[in-house]
Amino acid sequence: MHHYTQGRTTSQAHKGIPEGAYEEEQGLKGFFGPVSHLLRKKPSTRWSQIDGPLKPHLYDLIKLPEAEGVKRLFHNAALEVSWQWVEKKSPDKLRGFRSADGDLLYFCHKGEGEFLTEYGLLPYRRGHYIAIPKCIVHTIAPKEKSNFFVIENLNSHYEEPTRGMVGRHAVYDINALGKPDLEAQMARLKEWHDPVREIEVKKGGERTRFTYNETVYDVIGWKGDLFPFTLHMDNMMPLMSHRAHLPPSAHTTLVARDFVVCTFLPRPLERDADALKVPFYHQNIDYDEILFYHDGDFFSRDNLHGGMLTMHPAGFPHGPHPKAFKAASSKAETNEYAVMIDSRLPLKCDAALNEVEVAQYWKSWQG
Ligand SMILES: [Fe+2]
């Protein structure tokens, strides 16, 4: 298709938007495909009523019970998103876990401790991603009670994003990944008298327990390019342009076949006087979007705290709240830490979320 224009337009997206007008991006393939920018007289989030199931949702996950275990929040054929609490326990109570259903990406929202894995020890703390490939045995051993936002990849394997012309070391350097430490793990196992003699395996959503007479962590060496790793938000280097707002895809952390995981981090705001400083209004036509607010000041939304989550299904435009729009002009930087999942397949919400939904979120754009 040819690029085509009608009526009033701008020469650069997200910049020089005429006074009193609002830009809306309508794009295919999650900010990578064909795209148009519409200038409107009003934000397209000004609905006065929505009747039917297609609504934006806000959930306060902090209100979910803090009981040990995994609560599934969203699912489809490509992924499962869960909320998990893990208690500190004595070493003899530790168990192994292996998912034969998919790669697991844990994000630590609260707590600190260690993951024991077949490949070695991985320390974690708040703000860490812990990536455990499919079928790798691991045990979470918290030093303090820990809370994870977990994204399981059911139909592909996590890969690094392509960095293209910004080079291989942009966003995060591979050398910043936390590698499993086998020696440290051997020391820990010795100190704890060789715990972990059971493995629970998840396959097709069903659980099977394998019991052994000795510890399952008996690896004395390994080589290869398949292994678990960690990545901390502090070791991620967000891309930015000081002149024009970059799309969320600039903040991609890991890519799966049918979804992406992005990380939003503090960064300076665009410096040009005519640059849009809040996320642009958009229809991400092919993707349902989940945004998990980890920490900080949430820039484009009102009345949010860490541990909340929004779900914006494809099918309607969304964007910043009116107050955020006004506040942006007085800010020089963002201070938000958030994890986003964009899913090509529609996401189904699980019942656990019904209890913690913030009602009337869909009205929150109204002034
Ligand atoms: Fe969005």
Residues whose N, C-alpha, C, O or C-beta is under 5 A from the ligand:
A	BS01	LIG	E289
